[in-house]
C-alpha cells in the first residue's frame, strides 16, 4: 500500500554548547552570553519540531564543544531533549567527535539518555539500522557515528600501525559498515542515513577552529546512495548538499550558530524533510534568532580633518543591533590622531559586542632625508642632505664633506 502522507523529519547538527567566542557574562545567569545563544537556538529548533508535529528529529552529532561538558550545559541540552520526548517525537541523537570520549570504554555525553531509557530517544553510538514507527508510517534510520580510531587499537592486528595506516583501515571498515547497512534496508519504507564524518567534496567553513581529532574522509560512492532517500549529515558546519541537487540529498544541515567572522555570510538553520520512499523532498530553513556578525569597512581618506564622519556614515548603513561588530578604517597618516574612537563606540551602542576597531593607515611616501627620489642624486649630494637633515652646523658639513671626498677619491684610485 502506498504511503498517504510523508513522514516529517527535522534534521539539525553541530550545536556545540559551550562555545564562548565573542561573548560576555550574562548578569542574570552567570553564563557567557554566547553559550546562551547556542542554547536558545536549540530551544528554537525544539519549538519548531513541536509546533509542526514532526514525526522524527535527527540530531547529527556534536552537542557540546568539548568531550566533557559541565553539568550546567548538560542540563540545558537535556531539558530540550526531554521536551521532544514528552511530545512523543522520536529523537535520534547521533554521537559526534565532540561527544565521543578519548577512551572507547568511557560513556559519551549522550549515553545518559540510553542509560535512563528515556522514551522516544535513540542514541546512535554504533552503526545500526533502526526501524521507527510513527503515526505516518515506518521510517528506517541508519546511524553512523564518528569513526573512532582508538577502537581499532584493541585488536592485535592493528597495533603497531602508523596513524596513516589506521586511517586507511578505518575508512575500509566504515565502507564495509555502510554497505552492510544499505543491504539491511527494507525497500517498502523510506530509509534515512545519518552520519557524522567528512564526505569527499564537502566544503569546510570555520569549524576547523573547533574540530577535535583528524578527519576520516569517505567517498560519496561509499554511501550506497541507491539505498537511501535522504542522508542527514553532521560535522561540517557549512550547510550544503554534497550530492548537488541529485537524489537523494546528501545534506550537511550546518551548525546552528555562527562561531566567528568566517561564517558572517553563512545561513544557519535546520533541514525540514518530508520522507516518502523514492520521492523524499527536503528544504533548508534559516533560524530567526541566529546572532549576526557584521563587518564595517570605512574609507576616510577623502574626509580631510573629519575622518570619524566617514566611519559614522558607514555605520549608519548597517543594522548593528544585537550583532557582533568589527570596524576597519582606512586613514591617511595625518588623520590617525583625529579619529575619535569614543564616537564610534557610541554609534555602536546597540551592538552585542564590538570585536575591534582597526586602522589601516596609509603612510606618507618619503625618505628619512626628505627626498622623494634619492636614486637621482650622487653619493656626495646624498651625504650632504643627510648632514642637513641632522641639523649639522654648516662649518662642520664643509669639513665632513672634504674628508668624505678624500675617502671616495682614494677608493676610486684603488679601484682603477
HELIX and SHEET records of a PDB file:
HELIX    1   1 UNK A   33  UNK A   51  1                                  19    
HELIX    2   2 UNK A   71  UNK A   86  1                                  16    
HELIX    3   3 UNK A  111  UNK A  115  1                                   5    
HELIX    4   4 UNK A  149  UNK A  154  5                                   6    
HELIX    5   5 UNK A  156  UNK A  158  5                                   3    
HELIX    6   6 UNK A  163  UNK A  183  1                                  21    
HELIX    7   7 UNK A  206  UNK A  209  5                                   4    
HELIX    8   8 UNK A  220  UNK A  223  5                                   4    
HELIX    9   9 UNK A  225  UNK A  227  5                                   3    
HELIX   10  10 UNK A  261  UNK A  263  5                                   3    
HELIX   11  11 UNK A  307  UNK A  316  1                                  10    
HELIX   12  12 UNK A  333  UNK A  338  5                                   6    
HELIX   13  13 UNK A  341  UNK A  347  1                                   7    
HELIX   14  14 UNK A  374  UNK A  376  5                                   3    
HELIX   15  15 UNK A  379  UNK A  389  1                                  11    
HELIX   16  16 UNK A  394  UNK A  415  1                                  22    
SHEET    1   A 6 UNK A 121  UNK A 124  0                                        
SHEET    2   A 6 UNK A  90  UNK A  94  1                                        
SHEET    3   A 6 UNK A  56  UNK A  59  1                                        
SHEET    4   A 6 UNK A   7  UNK A  12  1                                        
SHEET    5   A 6 UNK A 269  UNK A 275 -1                                        
SHEET    6   A 6 UNK A 281  UNK A 286 -1                                        
SHEET    1   B 6 UNK A 128  UNK A 134  0                                        
SHEET    2   B 6 UNK A 137  UNK A 144 -1                                        
SHEET    3   B 6 UNK A 191  UNK A 196  1                                        
SHEET    4   B 6 UNK A 230  UNK A 234  1                                        
SHEET    5   B 6 UNK A 249  UNK A 252  1                                        
SHEET    6   B 6 UNK A 240  UNK A 241 -1                                        
SHEET    1   C 2 UNK A 198  UNK A 199  0                                        
SHEET    2   C 2 UNK A 217  UNK A 218  1                                        
SHEET    1   D 3 UNK A 293  UNK A 299  0                                        
SHEET    2   D 3 UNK A 324  UNK A 332  1                                        
SHEET    3   D 3 UNK A 353  UNK A 362  1                                        
END                                                                             
